[in-house]
């Protein structure tokens, strides 16, 4: 009888141990597996967050670049409007006019009223509108070189009441025409560059 009790105790103990061991293994396995899954979810969430931040920065950068190029185009458009003053093709606001004389030579004139308007509008464009920030150094230099020529001419004839004054030095008129052509070339060149950048985007 005693032997039977001992046998039952040993058998039951072994059975209980055999049943408990796989349960602990399962708990450990589930815990480790859960930890890996959780780590994977956290890592994936971190990657998604980083991607979203990077994408947001890229979109912000592209948006700012677009605004900059739009402002630059606007500045170039306003520069183009100023060319109505500087062209030697006569119009209501042209500064430089001319007439042909015998022998095919030209006599050039400066309309001082239009010259003063140009100087005033250049200041308004460059400083008043704030668009001067967006024009290139080359265009800026040419515009202000033209302004300097006009300003010097206005000072030299300030005693006269005449509005249209003959230019005594033909080289001065030729220089004004050259500056006008240079500005046209620079504006077209920069506009083409911006359009190419837009196409690439």
C-alpha beads as a LAMMPS data file, in Angstrom:
LAMMPS data file: protein, C-alpha beads

201 atoms
200 bonds

1 atom types
1 bond types

-500.0 500.0 xlo xhi
-500.0 500.0 ylo yhi
-500.0 500.0 zlo zhi

Masses

1 110.0

Atoms # bond

1 1 1 0.000 0.000 0.000
2 1 1 2.841 2.350 0.906
3 1 1 4.599 1.506 -2.337
4 1 1 1.451 2.382 -4.289
5 1 1 1.202 5.785 -2.588
6 1 1 4.838 6.565 -3.290
7 1 1 4.397 5.528 -6.928
8 1 1 1.296 7.728 -7.279
9 1 1 3.090 10.697 -5.711
10 1 1 6.112 10.333 -7.993
11 1 1 3.900 9.824 -11.051
12 1 1 1.696 12.839 -10.258
13 1 1 4.719 15.013 -9.503
14 1 1 6.339 14.072 -12.809
15 1 1 3.070 14.674 -14.655
16 1 1 2.656 18.132 -13.016
17 1 1 6.267 19.077 -13.855
18 1 1 5.822 17.874 -17.429
19 1 1 2.707 20.032 -17.771
20 1 1 4.224 23.141 -16.111
21 1 1 7.411 23.215 -18.225
22 1 1 5.737 23.813 -21.617
23 1 1 3.534 26.553 -20.068
24 1 1 6.565 28.530 -18.882
25 1 1 8.217 28.044 -22.238
26 1 1 5.115 29.342 -23.953
27 1 1 4.948 32.392 -21.675
28 1 1 8.616 33.200 -22.346
29 1 1 8.195 32.648 -26.078
30 1 1 5.086 34.853 -26.172
31 1 1 6.833 37.572 -24.170
32 1 1 9.888 37.577 -26.429
33 1 1 7.722 37.429 -29.542
34 1 1 5.552 40.283 -28.254
35 1 1 8.641 42.336 -27.455
36 1 1 9.934 41.850 -31.011
37 1 1 6.554 42.766 -32.494
38 1 1 6.327 45.845 -30.281
39 1 1 9.877 46.862 -31.208
40 1 1 8.987 46.387 -34.888
41 1 1 5.871 48.540 -34.521
42 1 1 7.830 51.267 -32.713
43 1 1 10.592 51.177 -35.336
44 1 1 8.056 51.300 -38.178
45 1 1 6.281 54.214 -36.495
46 1 1 9.614 56.018 -36.061
47 1 1 10.460 55.479 -39.742
48 1 1 7.025 56.751 -40.776
49 1 1 7.476 59.809 -38.550
50 1 1 10.926 60.521 -39.984
51 1 1 9.604 60.134 -43.525
52 1 1 6.675 62.468 -42.785
53 1 1 9.025 65.111 -41.323
54 1 1 11.388 64.807 -44.302
55 1 1 8.465 65.037 -46.720
56 1 1 7.093 68.086 -44.908
57 1 1 10.488 69.797 -45.034
58 1 1 10.774 69.010 -48.744
59 1 1 7.288 70.381 -49.436
60 1 1 8.085 73.515 -47.421
61 1 1 11.372 73.982 -49.287
62 1 1 9.690 73.512 -52.672
63 1 1 6.958 75.962 -51.639
64 1 1 9.514 78.585 -50.605
65 1 1 11.517 78.033 -53.799
66 1 1 8.370 78.474 -55.870
67 1 1 7.548 81.737 -54.063
68 1 1 11.109 82.956 -54.639
69 1 1 10.979 82.210 -58.367
70 1 1 7.532 83.783 -58.673
71 1 1 8.875 86.947 -57.046
72 1 1 11.915 86.872 -59.309
73 1 1 9.688 86.587 -62.373
74 1 1 7.596 89.483 -61.083
75 1 1 10.777 91.558 -60.652
76 1 1 11.849 90.742 -64.216
77 1 1 8.399 91.735 -65.507
78 1 1 8.661 95.094 -63.732
79 1 1 12.157 95.574 -65.191
80 1 1 10.719 94.908 -68.628
81 1 1 8.149 97.670 -68.087
82 1 1 10.964 100.123 -67.344
83 1 1 12.401 99.381 -70.795
84 1 1 9.572 101.460 -72.303
85 1 1 11.559 104.443 -70.987
86 1 1 14.962 103.282 -72.243
87 1 1 14.070 102.135 -75.754
88 1 1 15.081 104.338 -78.683
89 1 1 11.847 103.321 -80.418
90 1 1 9.812 106.408 -79.713
91 1 1 6.732 106.125 -77.507
92 1 1 4.897 108.379 -75.051
93 1 1 7.379 107.764 -72.226
94 1 1 10.652 107.139 -74.066
95 1 1 13.616 109.073 -72.729
96 1 1 15.694 108.880 -75.898
97 1 1 14.367 110.127 -79.254
98 1 1 16.098 110.812 -82.543
99 1 1 15.703 112.165 -86.045
100 1 1 17.595 111.509 -89.243
101 1 1 19.386 114.326 -90.980
102 1 1 21.056 114.598 -94.366
103 1 1 23.711 111.984 -94.896
104 1 1 21.789 109.384 -92.865
105 1 1 23.150 110.573 -89.532
106 1 1 20.940 110.724 -86.434
107 1 1 20.506 113.519 -83.955
108 1 1 19.506 112.250 -80.516
109 1 1 17.422 114.013 -77.884
110 1 1 16.587 113.397 -74.232
111 1 1 13.111 114.060 -72.928
112 1 1 13.960 115.372 -69.452
113 1 1 10.400 114.957 -68.117
114 1 1 10.428 111.277 -69.070
115 1 1 13.960 110.954 -67.702
116 1 1 12.785 112.213 -64.301
117 1 1 9.840 109.796 -64.407
118 1 1 12.214 106.919 -65.161
119 1 1 14.453 107.834 -62.224
120 1 1 11.416 108.064 -59.928
121 1 1 9.880 104.779 -61.168
122 1 1 13.211 102.964 -60.895
123 1 1 13.434 103.989 -57.229
124 1 1 9.817 102.913 -56.689
125 1 1 10.437 99.541 -58.315
126 1 1 13.776 98.856 -56.690
127 1 1 13.052 100.116 -53.181
128 1 1 9.334 100.842 -52.876
129 1 1 8.064 97.497 -54.159
130 1 1 10.920 95.504 -52.633
131 1 1 11.370 93.663 -55.934
132 1 1 14.892 95.010 -56.264
133 1 1 15.963 92.185 -53.927
134 1 1 15.120 89.651 -56.621
135 1 1 16.925 91.131 -59.615
136 1 1 20.459 90.080 -60.446
137 1 1 23.499 92.218 -59.796
138 1 1 24.084 92.544 -63.558
139 1 1 20.604 93.934 -64.282
140 1 1 20.776 96.223 -61.256
141 1 1 24.124 97.648 -62.392
142 1 1 22.808 98.339 -65.904
143 1 1 19.637 100.032 -64.659
144 1 1 21.558 102.310 -62.321
145 1 1 24.212 103.015 -64.935
146 1 1 21.403 104.271 -67.191
147 1 1 20.026 106.301 -64.293
148 1 1 23.459 107.887 -63.684
149 1 1 23.714 108.967 -67.321
150 1 1 20.266 110.568 -67.167
151 1 1 20.907 112.189 -63.813
152 1 1 24.148 113.708 -65.079
153 1 1 22.401 114.981 -68.204
154 1 1 19.542 116.535 -66.188
155 1 1 22.043 118.326 -63.940
156 1 1 23.937 119.648 -66.966
157 1 1 20.807 121.248 -68.475
158 1 1 18.963 122.247 -65.312
159 1 1 19.080 125.949 -66.213
160 1 1 17.026 125.462 -69.397
161 1 1 13.243 125.287 -69.461
162 1 1 13.199 123.081 -72.545
163 1 1 11.875 119.550 -72.002
164 1 1 13.457 117.933 -75.061
165 1 1 17.208 118.585 -75.172
166 1 1 19.615 117.610 -77.934
167 1 1 22.463 115.295 -76.964
168 1 1 25.689 116.919 -78.066
169 1 1 27.769 113.773 -77.686
170 1 1 26.529 110.904 -79.941
171 1 1 28.574 108.380 -77.927
172 1 1 26.338 109.104 -74.936
173 1 1 23.237 108.127 -76.939
174 1 1 25.001 105.001 -78.233
175 1 1 25.893 104.039 -74.670
176 1 1 22.255 104.412 -73.605
177 1 1 21.103 102.200 -76.506
178 1 1 23.765 99.621 -75.619
179 1 1 22.640 99.511 -71.976
180 1 1 19.034 99.036 -73.110
181 1 1 20.035 96.081 -75.320
182 1 1 22.100 94.551 -72.496
183 1 1 19.174 94.718 -70.091
184 1 1 16.899 93.007 -72.655
185 1 1 19.458 90.230 -73.079
186 1 1 19.875 89.740 -69.306
187 1 1 16.115 89.666 -68.642
188 1 1 15.515 87.072 -71.382
189 1 1 18.441 84.975 -70.159
190 1 1 17.209 84.915 -66.553
191 1 1 13.605 84.250 -67.598
192 1 1 14.760 81.262 -69.669
193 1 1 16.739 79.906 -66.693
194 1 1 13.683 80.092 -64.416
195 1 1 11.494 78.384 -67.022
196 1 1 14.043 75.549 -67.326
197 1 1 14.018 75.073 -63.537
198 1 1 10.205 74.923 -63.582
199 1 1 10.273 72.247 -66.313
200 1 1 12.745 70.111 -64.302
201 1 1 10.439 70.188 -61.270

Bonds

1 1 1 2
2 1 2 3
3 1 3 4
4 1 4 5
5 1 5 6
6 1 6 7
7 1 7 8
8 1 8 9
9 1 9 10
10 1 10 11
11 1 11 12
12 1 12 13
13 1 13 14
14 1 14 15
15 1 15 16
16 1 16 17
17 1 17 18
18 1 18 19
19 1 19 20
20 1 20 21
21 1 21 22
22 1 22 23
23 1 23 24
24 1 24 25
25 1 25 26
26 1 26 27
27 1 27 28
28 1 28 29
29 1 29 30
30 1 30 31
31 1 31 32
32 1 32 33
33 1 33 34
34 1 34 35
35 1 35 36
36 1 36 37
37 1 37 38
38 1 38 39
39 1 39 40
40 1 40 41
41 1 41 42
42 1 42 43
43 1 43 44
44 1 44 45
45 1 45 46
46 1 46 47
47 1 47 48
48 1 48 49
49 1 49 50
50 1 50 51
51 1 51 52
52 1 52 53
53 1 53 54
54 1 54 55
55 1 55 56
56 1 56 57
57 1 57 58
58 1 58 59
59 1 59 60
60 1 60 61
61 1 61 62
62 1 62 63
63 1 63 64
64 1 64 65
65 1 65 66
66 1 66 67
67 1 67 68
68 1 68 69
69 1 69 70
70 1 70 71
71 1 71 72
72 1 72 73
73 1 73 74
74 1 74 75
75 1 75 76
76 1 76 77
77 1 77 78
78 1 78 79
79 1 79 80
80 1 80 81
81 1 81 82
82 1 82 83
83 1 83 84
84 1 84 85
85 1 85 86
86 1 86 87
87 1 87 88
88 1 88 89
89 1 89 90
90 1 90 91
91 1 91 92
92 1 92 93
93 1 93 94
94 1 94 95
95 1 95 96
96 1 96 97
97 1 97 98
98 1 98 99
99 1 99 100
100 1 100 101
101 1 101 102
102 1 102 103
103 1 103 104
104 1 104 105
105 1 105 106
106 1 106 107
107 1 107 108
108 1 108 109
109 1 109 110
110 1 110 111
111 1 111 112
112 1 112 113
113 1 113 114
114 1 114 115
115 1 115 116
116 1 116 117
117 1 117 118
118 1 118 119
119 1 119 120
120 1 120 121
121 1 121 122
122 1 122 123
123 1 123 124
124 1 124 125
125 1 125 126
126 1 126 127
127 1 127 128
128 1 128 129
129 1 129 130
130 1 130 131
131 1 131 132
132 1 132 133
133 1 133 134
134 1 134 135
135 1 135 136
136 1 136 137
137 1 137 138
138 1 138 139
139 1 139 140
140 1 140 141
141 1 141 142
142 1 142 143
143 1 143 144
144 1 144 145
145 1 145 146
146 1 146 147
147 1 147 148
148 1 148 149
149 1 149 150
150 1 150 151
151 1 151 152
152 1 152 153
153 1 153 154
154 1 154 155
155 1 155 156
156 1 156 157
157 1 157 158
158 1 158 159
159 1 159 160
160 1 160 161
161 1 161 162
162 1 162 163
163 1 163 164
164 1 164 165
165 1 165 166
166 1 166 167
167 1 167 168
168 1 168 169
169 1 169 170
170 1 170 171
171 1 171 172
172 1 172 173
173 1 173 174
174 1 174 175
175 1 175 176
176 1 176 177
177 1 177 178
178 1 178 179
179 1 179 180
180 1 180 181
181 1 181 182
182 1 182 183
183 1 183 184
184 1 184 185
185 1 185 186
186 1 186 187
187 1 187 188
188 1 188 189
189 1 189 190
190 1 190 191
191 1 191 192
192 1 192 193
193 1 193 194
194 1 194 195
195 1 195 196
196 1 196 197
197 1 197 198
198 1 198 199
199 1 199 200
200 1 200 201
